[in-house]
């Protein structure tokens, strides 16, 4: 039986994770080089306190066609929340997100490698968007981001209460 309010929704596990740093927000245009290396934007490196040798967890998104990048403490908090949920979804999140994650080390140029196993399924090669999503970063192929989140996609929704 769950001990917290995560119910059966894995998104609630993420929402319940402890904040490990200032909120990440913003979208940056970047490029993956021919070796699949991504330069983490300076703004995000600063917020996350990243320096040469810092570790980041890279994994796939459980539902969306993007790569997800976490600081290790935020990643651990996510998995802890999923485990405490006691739900089927929590177990699946641990298996899929935790089971596929790779620890990548920031080099002196502020880059990490994005393994091909994550890049290929979501069409990442060359240009990319790095998007701050509160406690993690998402890495998107620009055409996938535009098709999924472009203005015309959400045109029928009313956001007037928030904007």
N, C-alpha and C positions, 0 to 999 in steps of 0.2 A: 504494500500500500504506500502511495506517495507520502512523503513527509513535508512537502511544500506545495506551492501553488503552480506546479508545472503542468498539471493535468496530462493530457495526451498529446500536447502540441510541442514539437521540438523547438519551435521559435520561442516559446516561453522559457526554455532552458537557457537560450542565449540572452534573453532579456533579464533573467535572474542572475546572470554572471556578475561577479564583483567588478567594478570599474578599476582598472589598473593604471590608467593614465587619462589625460585630457581627451575629450572626444575628438575622434578623427572625422573630418569632413572635407569635402572638396574633391574635384575631379582634375586629374593631371594627364596630359597627353605624353606618352612615353614610347619607347621602342625597345623591343627585345632584340638583342644582337644575334648573330648567326649561331652562337653557342647557347642561346636561350637565357642569357643573363638580362636581368632587369635592374636598372638603377632606381632605387627607391627615392622618390622625390624628397628634396631637402626638407620641405615643410613637415612631412611625415617622419623623417629621421629625427628631426628636432623634437617633435612632440613625443615620440617613442623613446628618446634618449639613446638612439642607436649610434654606435661607433664601430670601427673595424673590429671584427671578431664577434659582434653581437649575433645572437641566434634568433631566427624566426621560424615559425612553423608554417609550412606550405601544404595545402590540401585542396581537395575539390569542394565545391558547394554541394550540399545534399540535394538541392532541387534546381538551381539555376546554372546556366552554361558559363560559368566563370571559375577562376582560381581564387582561393581565399588565403590570405596571409595574416597570421596572428603573432603577437608577441607570446613567448612561452607561457607567461603567467595568465594571460587572457585565455589562451587555448586550454590550459589546465582547468581554469574556472569553468569554462564551457563544458568540458567533459565531466567535471565534478557535479555540476548541476544536472546533467543528463543522467548520471549514475544515481544521484539522490532521487530523481523523479520516480524510479522504479517502474517506468512505463516501457512498453514495447518500442515506442518511438525513441526513447532515451537509449535503449540498447542498440537500436539500429544506428543512431547518430554516433555512438561510441565506435561501433564496428566500421561504419563507412568513413566518417571523418577522422576519428582517431586511428583507425587501422590503415588508412592510406597516407597519413601525414608524413612529411619528411622534414627533418631539421636542416635548415640551410644557414650558412654563416655569411655575414656581410663582409665583403672584401674592402680593401682600402679605398676603392672608388665608390663605395656605397651601393654595390650591386649584390644581388643574390641570383643563384641559378634557379630557373623554373624547370623542373624535370619535364621531359617530353611526355611522360604519361599523363601529366596535367594539361600541357599545352595543346596537344593534338586533338583530343575530343572536343575542345571548345574553340578550335580554329585560331589559336594564338601564334602568330608569326609576324615579326616586324612591328607595325604600329599597335599600340595598346592604350587603354585607359586604366589608370589606377584611381580607384574611387574609395574615399574614406567613408567607412560605415560604422561609426561610433567606436567600437573596440577592435575592429579588424579592417583590413583592406581587401578590396575585391579587384581582380585583374580581368579586364574584359577585352575581347576583340571589338574594335569600334563598330563594325557593322552589326554585331550581335547586340551591343549596348543600344544602338539606335533602333534596331528592330524591336527590342524588348522594352525600352524606356524612353523612346523619343516622344516629343510632345503630342504627336497624333495618336499614340497608343493610349494615352490617358485622357483624351479630349472629352470623354463623356462623364468624367468624374468631377465632383464639386469639391475643390480644396479651399474654398473661400473662408472657412473657419480657421485655417492655419496660415493663410497668406494675406 
